[in-house]
């Protein structure tokens, strides 16, 4: 499993928001909530989300990270 940061850097080269790059980086990779949360704070620009939405975004990212793995 590649690190979230390495995958993020690969996706962040395209002209998209840091949140979308982060979403692509965790998609189907089975990362833990703790790992997603720590890297979210480290990598996603604060201008790309509202502080009040952070918990919901991390919930969504956790589901996204585990969604494809559960169907395999």
MOMO-V827955 format. One record per pair of residues at least 12 apart in sequence whose C-alpha atoms are under 10 Angstrom apart, sorted by sequence separation. I is the first residue (numbers start at 1). J is the second residue. If there is no record, write none. Layout:
BEGIN
<<I | J> <I | J>>
END
This chain:
BEGIN
<<8 | 20> <9 | 21> <10 | 22> <11 | 23> <12 | 24> <8 | 21> <9 | 22> <11 | 24> <12 | 25> <23 | 36> <41 | 54> <7 | 21> <8 | 22> <10 | 24> <11 | 25> <22 | 36> <40 | 54> <7 | 22> <8 | 23> <10 | 25> <8 | 24> <9 | 25> <5 | 22> <7 | 24> <8 | 25> <22 | 39> <23 | 40> <37 | 54> <40 | 57> <4 | 22> <7 | 25> <8 | 26> <22 | 40> <37 | 55> <40 | 58> <4 | 23> <6 | 25> <7 | 26> <4 | 24> <5 | 25> <37 | 57> <4 | 25> <5 | 26> <19 | 40> <22 | 43> <23 | 44> <37 | 58> <40 | 61> <3 | 25> <4 | 26> <18 | 40> <21 | 43> <22 | 44> <36 | 58> <37 | 59> <2 | 25> <3 | 26> <21 | 44> <36 | 59> <2 | 26> <19 | 43> <20 | 44> <34 | 58> <37 | 61> <4 | 29> <18 | 43> <19 | 44> <33 | 58> <36 | 61> <37 | 62> <3 | 29> <18 | 44> <19 | 45> <33 | 59> <36 | 62> <2 | 29> <4 | 31> <17 | 44> <18 | 45> <19 | 46> <35 | 62> <1 | 29> <3 | 31> <17 | 45> <18 | 46> <19 | 47> <20 | 48> <33 | 61> <34 | 62> <1 | 30> <2 | 31> <18 | 47> <19 | 48> <33 | 62> <36 | 65> <1 | 31> <17 | 47> <18 | 48> <19 | 49> <31 | 61> <32 | 62> <33 | 63> <4 | 35> <8 | 39> <12 | 43> <17 | 48> <18 | 49> <31 | 62> <3 | 35> <4 | 36> <17 | 49> <30 | 62> <31 | 63> <33 | 65> <28 | 61> <29 | 62> <30 | 63> <31 | 64> <32 | 65> <33 | 66> <5 | 39> <9 | 43> <23 | 57> <27 | 61> <28 | 62> <30 | 64> <31 | 65> <32 | 66> <4 | 39> <5 | 40> <8 | 43> <23 | 58> <26 | 61> <27 | 62> <28 | 63> <29 | 64> <30 | 65> <31 | 66> <3 | 39> <4 | 40> <8 | 44> <25 | 61> <26 | 62> <27 | 63> <28 | 64> <29 | 65> <30 | 66> <5 | 42> <23 | 60> <24 | 61> <26 | 63> <27 | 64> <28 | 65> <29 | 66> <30 | 67> <5 | 43> <19 | 57> <23 | 61> <26 | 64> <27 | 65> <28 | 66> <29 | 67> <30 | 68> <4 | 43> <22 | 61> <23 | 62> <26 | 65> <27 | 66> <28 | 67> <29 | 68> <30 | 69> <24 | 64> <25 | 65> <26 | 66> <27 | 67> <28 | 68> <29 | 69> <30 | 70> <23 | 64> <24 | 65> <27 | 68> <28 | 69> <19 | 61> <23 | 65> <27 | 69> <28 | 70> <28 | 71>>
END
